[in-house]
């Protein structure tokens, strides 16, 4: 059986490739026609080729499971790409740049004069209770005033086609290596499509990342840049390795580094100690330096914060950048953009209710069956209440949690996430997805061409995390007007 | 940029494990074919492989006897045997995974592939009919990996550590094989193996892929004396002990901070140079080989101490100031 698009159920959701009327969206025409022309056997052959490529390229992610420890799994990948037109992307790109610029100004202000608080735009009590605010960072001025050098923002599209920012990840966002590898796999399994399309390439990310990191040591011609990983058992180890390799930077673990009496950071090499200038750290704030944070952490480097505060080493992302990654702070981002840049946000937030504001809290408590409630600082979809799917007991439990600690919660209406055609066994079915572009801030701001599209492979599910059965697709920014 | 100590250590072990898997594959393959050449009543059997790899204790704890099926399973597939082909490949892959940012991508892919392939083709490898094909595939895959590394990786410090790892492992295997095979001949009470002695020495050469080169360079029939001389002292055959030692020495001379290890290597080199293995009685030979093995261990320890270990707080501080 080949694909027949007229049988494809759009189901009332916004589909990324097909309109409500069942026609291809702008830019999707070639792709759909091409897939249409493949026989069932050919389609399965391509899928098998993709799986084989992923296995032998060793593209993996690690799942933590209690029974077997951590397991390295092949990266789940769907061969039908998701398409965004260049024109739409340019607007999104501008929106992301604006957002990150404002967020960096915000973080810098928070650790200095806190003008935004004094001006009454941002509530002081939010800061007082922030889990990711680091008092250790007050008064520190990292190079170029940039704190969040690498930001991964999650975007979703609602039923009417509007693209919303769902959250900003400013601590150690991952996924960019899979974006790059997805493209590599696509080129191997459906090369002919690249003839039909002007697909914007993605593979300059590693050199952009290197430039961004190197710009943090402006006085040096060839700074020593390293990627700091928690080690091979971390779920993102593949990515740490991949990025180090692509940048030609050294991949180090905490035990490879040492802070000397001169408060500079050195790595242990076969020649003795070599000075390190820039650290792209992929371990969380609280594990960075046992002297400053968790004393029993073996992942970090004793004295690292001391070296950073003295300006002897640059850290990306800077410690404390996570203060803006709080989901309650998120609800203020449109205000933050207006305050620092004097502009309206180009990309909207998902409408959100802040439980710290009494009227909004009342609304949330009265409408728990319609809302998604999120705690301020969890990630990976943990600790949430999906109201419409929850039991009465769960809703009551959350009502108690919110009343006890309104600062820690925000709520959003349940979005109807958009879908895209996905090859499930032998059929093409709609599956929900999101998109994580990556934004680099150094001397300049750079946005990836597209990002990592994550797909919920389970029917009807909106959970896209790979640890919970999510997969991914290649994301094509297509200049179809030029093609 | 100077190489991280930890990375140097992983590269060293990656190469050692790859070499170990390859030599184990050759060993099993050659033994299988040797046995077919000997009359049933004098077949030396499979126990010698267990002895060569120094794993008697582990083996006899798990298996009742050294029957072919048991030994082959132990050498190929037993994950509790750290020297089995599967364990070695897995360990090589784990080390490679840790340094995959350092080695060429193709090399990582090949090592990863080898691990997948070895596992999925294993049941074939355990049946006598497909064993040769399986082992041959393992050997060829590892040769390919060595090729990709030699031709695609800068011959920098990391490459020196890989080369050192590979050649220490080879030197070790060469001495083990000589030790066990020659002792099985000398312990043969009724001399039943005597008529087959040169078949046995041929198999020694073949386990080290040395047969053809032996013929070319020694231009002699396969005799104990000449074989020993070739395998211990030849300076051109890559699996000869002397060659391995010289390679290790050359690599070290290009590495920083190697003076002390090089000094310690010198007497060993001289000892091999001046030895007359052909004149040694069986007992003397075994003592001599024991000594070589101890010295190989010492070289490893010196490497670990100089390059791999975490430095003491004292040196850290003095170097940080410097």
Interface residues (C-beta under 8 A of the other chain):
Chain A: X55 X56 X57 X58 X224 X232 X241 X242 X244 X245 X250 X251 X252 X253 X255 X256 X258 X260 X261 X262 X264 X266 X267 X268 X269 X270 X271 X272 X273 X274
Chain B: X1 X2 X3 X4 X5 X6 X7 X8 X94 X97 X98 X100 X101 X102 X105 X108 X109 X112 X113 X116 X157 X255 X256 X257 X307 X310 X311 X315 X316 X317 X319 X320 X321
